[in-house]
Amino acid sequence: MENYLTTTFIARPEDDGSTIELKVSRIDYHNWIEEQEKYYNCKFYNKTNGSKTSDRKTKNEEYLRNGYTPPPPGQKRSRGKLGYIFNEAGFTAFVNKDSEDKNMITVQYRRKHTGHEPGSNIDTTSGTLPRFVMEFIQAQVEKSLTWRNIKHMLRLDKDILENILDSEDYDQLPQSVRIDYQHVYYAMKIYLRRQSQFDPSMVTSLEKWGAKIMQERGYYTSKNLDRFEEGMFFFAFMSQWQLKLLKENRDLVCLDSTHKTCVDGAKHDCYLYTLVARCTTTGKGKPLGWMITNSQAQYPILYWLKWLKDEHGYIPSRVMIDDSDTEIIAINKAYNYVNNDPSTNIFIDKVKILICHWHVLRAWKKNILTKLTAKTSNPQKTLREKKAMRKHALSLMMNMMRAETPLDFDLEHEKFETWCIDADDEWDSDRLYLYFEREFLSKREKWSQAWRTLTMYIKAPSSQVYLPSLRRQRVDVLVYILWSLVLPDLMQDHLCTVAKFKLRRMDKAERARLARVNELNDEEAYAMIVGQEGDIIKVLSFTDPDESTVYDVLINVDDDFLESCTCLDQQTNKSPCKHMYLVNRVFNISLIRPQASSSSSLPPPPPSSPSPSSSQQQQQRVDVMDTNSETGGDLSQEAIDRFVDSFELLKIEAEKTVNKKRVPVAVINRLATQFQEATNEMRSWNSSTSGPSRTQIRY
């Protein structure tokens, strides 16, 4: 169809007013009509005249399907024409009673049109798209294609464009030029409404969505909060898979809010709240729970978090937010009451609240521009001076963010306060300090590194946007997009990583850890492993020069992957540390839990010789390492002696072969190739001090 739209031109018939008559076969009539509609860029409708129009149309359709049926004996024949197939102004199609072949239809029409010229530029631009073009757009939208995809499909050939531009005949254009963004937008909007709006009432539609989510093994909750504010509600949902990942990655979760994503039944703006956690399996941030509300108050967030805690037992260790007092209050009320007693109105840090550095820096930069200005008594400051002053103020504030201990924070805060006092003669620095004291000083534990045990984590806005232009749609449209489009994409991406079609994504800190491990040669890497006790491999510290600090890397022997390490880095960030990367490199043990086997339904294999268990294999790996570390020189010399002896025997056999008149050429060539490969491998080892490549990681 797209080829037809880009190569078929809009027809512009001659306007001479003459009547044209032709014969069309009954069997080919429908196809002929469709071709004429496409050719003339119009639509023919059956508007048969007469008092019994409906009955006449039925008979005409029966004739087109089955052919002409003569009347029963004794029944009076109708006069003249047997019946109109079409009858419009200037266009008729009929079968005469005197016609010899009743399967031939007579078509009469005139090309003259009053008030417009079919196919003209003005007529094309002012009219609607032909039905077959709209059906094409609708079909592409149903395949989840967007305007960008459809636009690429309809790109015109360069030769066609050159011919049109050279001829300057802009009345003869392909059908595809008429399709623009608005046509696709309209089709997308109609399609989304059909798929998502189960009822004209938004409340009823959301109830049906809740039943659908539950039927598809998901969870949802919805509540009317009219007692706090008229019309306030929230609708929260997630899948079983999301809940599982949420519990597995409960250490740090981000509560993200997106404003004006959709509207409620009264056309009021709604807000989307998302729980985002970095998945340890894929290394990517994943939305693991959604909540939609039409209020920015604390109550929808509070009831949502209570539902997660009470119904599903989910309590995170740390929650990162975007500097919202409303979210802080809701989190404290949901998790941090002393003894879970709301009557005390006292909070403790059972669930620690962190403020995202990205949002903090954005707020600081915005307020430095507006509050750190030159005083009216000394306004003559150059642009360079203003930039330098504001840059210095931001650096002082960032030093408080980077402070490693509370004492360091106090020192940096004192420096900032002193600078604001000293600069007050020429600059309104007191306004900046009052803003900082009011908005950030009291909650320094939530954003300064001195009270945070994890490395600096900046939560940038989500880069994945689905249908960004459809933001004024109803809530159930957004529910459809999240549940039916976003969630399957997330699950498929996760599956590809677990099945090892994709590599696990590493962040900046993980790449630095891997680089540190790859700096070691093989001898140094083996020397870092000091032993094994059951399912624990002991690894030396990378930072202790005395080599007295040893960490334990735990192996999950059932699934054969590295589960954890006792170092502070891994315990804090819950991601692979240097010691785990080292064990992965030396013993080729996976860093992530492998996908569960799907072979349980297959018949058991025939009995064979027993194979060692995973724990035995791990012990054998370290036994080999221990043997090499204790008697490495003896083993190396033994291997070299064996290699030299084999080579001498090979030379003897080769000399015998040379003296023979007939030799197996194919066998000799195959052996020569193998010897050449062995020579290249030995040359590579002899010229390298680091052994094989260390950049390949087994996930």
Solvent accessible surface area in square Angstrom, and as a share of the most:
residue,aa,sasa,rsa
1,M,99,0.44
2,E,60,0.27
3,N,112,0.58
4,Y,71,0.27
5,L,0,0.00
6,T,13,0.08
7,T,79,0.46
8,T,30,0.18
9,F,75,0.31
10,I,4,0.02
11,A,8,0.06
12,R,101,0.37
13,P,28,0.18
14,E,124,0.56
15,D,83,0.43
16,D,86,0.45
17,G,22,0.21
18,S,53,0.34
19,T,88,0.51
20,I,39,0.20
21,E,99,0.44
22,L,56,0.28
23,K,115,0.49
24,V,11,0.06
25,S,33,0.22
26,R,32,0.12
27,I,130,0.66
28,D,75,0.39
29,Y,0,0.00
30,H,93,0.42
31,N,90,0.46
32,W,40,0.14
33,I,12,0.06
34,E,95,0.42
35,E,105,0.47
36,Q,34,0.15
37,E,17,0.08
38,K,52,0.22
39,Y,116,0.44
40,Y,32,0.12
41,N,23,0.12
42,C,50,0.30
43,K,74,0.31
44,F,38,0.16
45,Y,100,0.38
46,N,37,0.19
47,K,117,0.50
48,T,5,0.03
49,N,98,0.50
50,G,55,0.53
51,S,120,0.77
52,K,150,0.64
53,T,41,0.24
54,S,86,0.56
55,D,69,0.36
56,R,80,0.29
57,K,68,0.29
58,T,83,0.48
59,K,113,0.48
60,N,6,0.03
61,E,62,0.28
62,E,87,0.39
63,Y,26,0.10
64,L,15,0.07
65,R,158,0.58
66,N,108,0.55
67,G,8,0.08
68,Y,65,0.25
69,T,106,0.61
70,P,85,0.54
71,P,43,0.27
72,P,81,0.51
73,P,141,0.88
74,G,89,0.86
75,Q,109,0.48
76,K,163,0.69
77,R,145,0.53
78,S,62,0.40
79,R,199,0.72
80,G,39,0.38
81,K,84,0.36
82,L,40,0.20
83,G,9,0.09
84,Y,61,0.23
85,I,5,0.02
86,F,21,0.09
87,N,19,0.10
88,E,52,0.23
89,A,111,0.86
90,G,23,0.22
91,F,17,0.07
92,T,29,0.17
93,A,0,0.00
94,F,11,0.05
95,V,5,0.03
96,N,58,0.30
97,K,68,0.29
98,D,120,0.62
99,S,30,0.19
100,E,179,0.80
101,D,69,0.36
102,K,46,0.20
103,N,63,0.32
104,M,61,0.27
105,I,0,0.00
106,T,7,0.04
107,V,0,0.00
108,Q,59,0.26
109,Y,29,0.11
110,R,115,0.42
111,R,65,0.24
112,K,122,0.52
113,H,80,0.36
114,T,132,0.77
115,G,82,0.79
116,H,86,0.38
117,E,80,0.36
118,P,20,0.13
119,G,2,0.02
120,S,13,0.08
121,N,62,0.32
122,I,144,0.73
123,D,39,0.20
124,T,10,0.06
125,T,105,0.61
126,S,90,0.58
127,G,38,0.37
128,T,127,0.74
129,L,15,0.07
130,P,10,0.06
131,R,120,0.44
132,F,25,0.11
133,V,0,0.00
134,M,52,0.23
135,E,103,0.46
136,F,8,0.03
137,I,0,0.00
138,Q,34,0.15
139,A,41,0.32
140,Q,13,0.06
141,V,8,0.04
142,E,90,0.40
143,K,133,0.57
144,S,80,0.52
145,L,49,0.24
146,T,49,0.29
147,W,57,0.20
148,R,174,0.64
149,N,58,0.30
150,I,0,0.00
151,K,111,0.47
152,H,93,0.42
153,M,62,0.28
154,L,15,0.07
155,R,160,0.58
156,L,24,0.12
157,D,80,0.41
158,K,133,0.56
159,D,85,0.44
160,I,32,0.16
161,L,72,0.36
162,E,81,0.36
163,N,99,0.51
164,I,17,0.09
165,L,112,0.56
166,D,117,0.61
167,S,73,0.47
168,E,123,0.55
169,D,63,0.33
170,Y,107,0.41
171,D,40,0.21
172,Q,59,0.26
173,L,43,0.21
174,P,0,0.00
175,Q,1,0.00
176,S,8,0.05
177,V,68,0.39
178,R,32,0.12
179,I,11,0.06
180,D,65,0.34
181,Y,79,0.30
182,Q,112,0.50
183,H,54,0.24
184,V,0,0.00
185,Y,49,0.19
186,Y,117,0.45
187,A,1,0.01
188,M,15,0.07
189,K,43,0.18
190,I,41,0.21
191,Y,39,0.15
192,L,5,0.03
193,R,97,0.35
194,R,164,0.60
195,Q,75,0.33
196,S,0,0.00
197,Q,55,0.24
198,F,74,0.31
199,D,36,0.18
200,P,125,0.79
201,S,49,0.32
202,M,20,0.09
203,V,94,0.54
204,T,45,0.26
205,S,0,0.00
206,L,9,0.04
207,E,104,0.47
208,K,92,0.39
209,W,1,0.00
210,G,0,0.00
211,A,64,0.50
212,K,61,0.26
213,I,0,0.00
214,M,104,0.47
215,Q,152,0.68
216,E,82,0.37
217,R,173,0.63
218,G,3,0.03
219,Y,58,0.22
220,Y,66,0.25
221,T,26,0.15
222,S,59,0.38
223,K,85,0.36
224,N,103,0.53
225,L,1,0.00
226,D,72,0.37
227,R,176,0.64
228,F,70,0.29
229,E,92,0.41
230,E,163,0.73
231,G,42,0.41
232,M,5,0.02
233,F,23,0.09
234,F,3,0.01
235,F,0,0.00
236,A,0,0.00
237,F,1,0.01
238,M,1,0.01
239,S,10,0.06
240,Q,81,0.36
241,W,44,0.16
242,Q,0,0.00
243,L,17,0.08
244,K,117,0.50
245,L,3,0.02
246,L,0,0.00
247,K,76,0.32
248,E,101,0.45
249,N,11,0.06
250,R,79,0.29
251,D,33,0.17
252,L,31,0.15
253,V,0,0.00
254,C,4,0.02
255,L,1,0.01
256,D,27,0.14
257,S,19,0.12
258,T,52,0.30
259,H,93,0.42
260,K,118,0.50
261,T,18,0.10
262,C,2,0.01
263,V,1,0.01
264,D,8,0.04
265,G,50,0.48
266,A,65,0.50
267,K,137,0.58
268,H,112,0.50
269,D,40,0.20
270,C,0,0.00
271,Y,27,0.10
272,L,18,0.09
273,Y,11,0.04
274,T,13,0.08
275,L,4,0.02
276,V,36,0.20
277,A,3,0.02
278,R,57,0.21
279,C,2,0.01
280,T,61,0.36
281,T,26,0.15
282,T,0,0.00
283,G,5,0.04
284,K,38,0.16
285,G,49,0.47
286,K,4,0.02
287,P,26,0.17
288,L,1,0.00
289,G,2,0.02
290,W,4,0.02
291,M,0,0.00
292,I,0,0.00
293,T,1,0.00
294,N,27,0.14
295,S,7,0.05
296,Q,99,0.44
297,A,31,0.24
298,Q,33,0.14
299,Y,63,0.24
300,P,0,0.00
301,I,1,0.00
302,L,15,0.08
303,Y,46,0.18
304,W,2,0.01
305,L,7,0.03
306,K,76,0.32
307,W,34,0.12
308,L,1,0.01
309,K,50,0.21
310,D,101,0.52
311,E,119,0.53
312,H,26,0.11
313,G,46,0.45
314,Y,2,0.01
315,I,81,0.41
316,P,5,0.03
317,S,48,0.31
318,R,23,0.09
319,V,5,0.03
320,M,0,0.00
321,I,0,0.00
322,D,27,0.14
323,D,41,0.21
324,S,29,0.19
325,D,84,0.43
326,T,42,0.24
327,E,5,0.02
328,I,20,0.10
329,I,72,0.37
330,A,0,0.00
331,I,0,0.00
332,N,21,0.11
333,K,55,0.23
334,A,3,0.02
335,Y,7,0.03
336,N,0,0.00
337,Y,23,0.09
338,V,36,0.21
339,N,131,0.67
340,N,105,0.54
341,D,52,0.27
342,P,84,0.53
343,S,98,0.63
344,T,52,0.30
345,N,107,0.55
346,I,103,0.52
347,F,75,0.31
348,I,80,0.41
349,D,105,0.54
350,K,93,0.39
351,V,1,0.01
352,K,55,0.23
353,I,5,0.02
354,L,1,0.00
355,I,0,0.00
356,C,0,0.00
357,H,1,0.00
358,W,75,0.26
359,H,22,0.10
360,V,0,0.00
361,L,25,0.12
362,R,137,0.50
363,A,25,0.19
364,W,0,0.00
365,K,105,0.44
366,K,141,0.60
367,N,24,0.12
368,I,5,0.02
369,L,107,0.53
370,T,79,0.46
371,K,39,0.16
372,L,0,0.00
373,T,42,0.24
374,A,21,0.16
375,K,52,0.22
376,T,135,0.78
377,S,99,0.64
378,N,51,0.26
379,P,73,0.46
380,Q,155,0.69
381,K,38,0.16
382,T,81,0.47
383,L,119,0.59
384,R,204,0.74
385,E,80,0.36
386,K,59,0.25
387,K,127,0.54
388,A,59,0.46
389,M,35,0.16
390,R,46,0.17
391,K,155,0.65
392,H,83,0.37
393,A,0,0.00
394,L,31,0.15
395,S,46,0.30
396,L,17,0.09
397,M,0,0.00
398,M,35,0.15
399,N,53,0.27
400,M,0,0.00
401,M,1,0.01
402,R,129,0.47
403,A,7,0.05
404,E,139,0.63
405,T,60,0.35
406,P,62,0.39
407,L,121,0.60
408,D,53,0.27
409,F,2,0.01
410,D,78,0.40
411,L,93,0.46
412,E,34,0.15
413,H,31,0.14
414,E,105,0.47
415,K,115,0.49
416,F,0,0.00
417,E,62,0.28
418,T,66,0.38
419,W,37,0.13
420,C,5,0.03
421,I,115,0.58
422,D,99,0.51
423,A,12,0.09
424,D,45,0.23
425,D,117,0.61
426,E,73,0.33
427,W,14,0.05
428,D,33,0.17
429,S,0,0.00
430,D,65,0.34
431,R,107,0.39
432,L,0,0.00
433,Y,28,0.11
434,L,101,0.50
435,Y,15,0.06
436,F,0,0.00
437,E,75,0.34
438,R,149,0.54
439,E,63,0.28
440,F,2,0.01
441,L,30,0.15
442,S,86,0.56
443,K,27,0.11
444,R,74,0.27
445,E,63,0.28
446,K,41,0.17
447,W,0,0.00
448,S,0,0.00
449,Q,36,0.16
450,A,16,0.12
451,W,62,0.22
452,R,12,0.04
453,T,105,0.61
454,L,8,0.04
455,T,78,0.45
456,M,79,0.35
457,Y,69,0.26
458,I,79,0.40
459,K,18,0.08
460,A,61,0.48
461,P,80,0.50
462,S,82,0.53
463,S,109,0.70
464,Q,118,0.52
465,V,88,0.51
466,Y,65,0.25
467,L,33,0.17
468,P,78,0.49
469,S,56,0.36
470,L,9,0.04
471,R,115,0.42
472,R,138,0.50
473,Q,11,0.05
474,R,36,0.13
475,V,0,0.00
476,D,0,0.00
477,V,1,0.01
478,L,22,0.11
479,V,0,0.00
480,Y,21,0.08
481,I,10,0.05
482,L,12,0.06
483,W,17,0.06
484,S,37,0.24
485,L,44,0.22
486,V,12,0.07
487,L,8,0.04
488,P,61,0.38
489,D,69,0.36
490,L,16,0.08
491,M,83,0.37
492,Q,118,0.52
493,D,28,0.15
494,H,23,0.10
495,L,91,0.45
496,C,29,0.18
497,T,3,0.02
498,V,19,0.11
499,A,34,0.27
500,K,102,0.43
501,F,168,0.70
502,K,94,0.40
503,L,140,0.69
504,R,8,0.03
505,R,143,0.52
506,M,39,0.17
507,D,56,0.29
508,K,163,0.69
509,A,36,0.28
510,E,0,0.00
511,R,127,0.46
512,A,62,0.48
513,R,19,0.07
514,L,23,0.12
515,A,54,0.42
516,R,87,0.32
517,V,1,0.00
518,N,26,0.13
519,E,120,0.54
520,L,19,0.10
521,N,45,0.23
522,D,37,0.19
523,E,141,0.63
524,E,80,0.36
525,A,1,0.01
526,Y,95,0.36
527,A,67,0.52
528,M,28,0.12
529,I,7,0.04
530,V,71,0.41
531,G,12,0.12
532,Q,26,0.12
533,E,112,0.50
534,G,55,0.53
535,D,54,0.28
536,I,50,0.26
537,I,1,0.00
538,K,50,0.21
539,V,0,0.00
540,L,15,0.08
541,S,9,0.06
542,F,25,0.11
543,T,115,0.67
544,D,29,0.15
545,P,122,0.77
546,D,115,0.60
547,E,111,0.50
548,S,87,0.56
549,T,48,0.28
550,V,64,0.37
551,Y,54,0.21
552,D,36,0.19
553,V,0,0.00
554,L,59,0.29
555,I,1,0.01
556,N,28,0.14
557,V,38,0.22
558,D,127,0.66
559,D,51,0.27
560,D,29,0.15
561,F,14,0.06
562,L,2,0.01
563,E,77,0.35
564,S,30,0.19
565,C,1,0.00
566,T,79,0.46
567,C,5,0.03
568,L,143,0.71
569,D,44,0.23
570,Q,14,0.06
571,Q,80,0.36
572,T,17,0.10
573,N,41,0.21
574,K,84,0.36
575,S,7,0.05
576,P,10,0.06
577,C,1,0.01
578,K,45,0.19
579,H,10,0.04
580,M,5,0.02
581,Y,2,0.01
582,L,0,0.00
583,V,0,0.00
584,N,5,0.02
585,R,44,0.16
586,V,24,0.14
587,F,16,0.07
588,N,86,0.44
589,I,0,0.00
590,S,2,0.01
591,L,9,0.05
592,I,8,0.04
593,R,126,0.46
594,P,47,0.29
595,Q,94,0.42
596,A,90,0.70
597,S,88,0.57
598,S,107,0.69
599,S,59,0.38
600,S,109,0.70
601,S,102,0.66
602,L,116,0.58
603,P,111,0.70
604,P,119,0.75
605,P,112,0.71
606,P,112,0.70
607,P,138,0.87
608,S,100,0.64
609,S,93,0.60
610,P,132,0.83
611,S,93,0.60
612,P,56,0.35
613,S,54,0.35
614,S,35,0.22
615,S,54,0.35
616,Q,96,0.43
617,Q,68,0.30
618,Q,1,0.01
619,Q,70,0.31
620,Q,94,0.42
621,R,65,0.24
622,V,1,0.00
623,D,61,0.31
624,V,92,0.53
625,M,7,0.03
626,D,44,0.23
627,T,58,0.34
628,N,63,0.33
629,S,83,0.54
630,E,138,0.62
631,T,58,0.34
632,G,25,0.24
633,G,58,0.56
634,D,103,0.53
635,L,69,0.34
636,S,63,0.40
637,Q,100,0.44
638,E,115,0.52
639,A,61,0.48
640,I,96,0.49
641,D,67,0.35
642,R,188,0.69
643,F,109,0.45
644,V,71,0.41
645,D,88,0.45
646,S,61,0.39
647,F,104,0.43
648,E,83,0.37
649,L,119,0.59
650,L,68,0.34
651,K,93,0.39
652,I,89,0.45
653,E,95,0.43
654,A,50,0.38
655,E,110,0.50
656,K,113,0.48
657,T,43,0.25
658,V,119,0.68
659,N,128,0.66
660,K,131,0.55
661,K,204,0.87
662,R,218,0.80
663,V,58,0.33
664,P,81,0.51
665,V,99,0.57
666,A,80,0.62
667,V,60,0.34
668,I,68,0.35
669,N,86,0.44
670,R,128,0.47
671,L,60,0.30
672,A,52,0.40
673,T,76,0.44
674,Q,85,0.38
675,F,86,0.36
676,Q,100,0.44
677,E,107,0.48
678,A,54,0.42
679,T,64,0.37
680,N,68,0.35
681,E,102,0.46
682,M,83,0.37
683,R,140,0.51
684,S,64,0.42
685,W,131,0.46
686,N,119,0.61
687,S,93,0.60
688,S,41,0.26
689,T,131,0.76
690,S,31,0.20
691,G,21,0.20
692,P,81,0.51
693,S,81,0.52
694,R,57,0.21
695,T,97,0.56
696,Q,153,0.68
697,I,33,0.17
698,R,78,0.29
699,Y,20,0.07
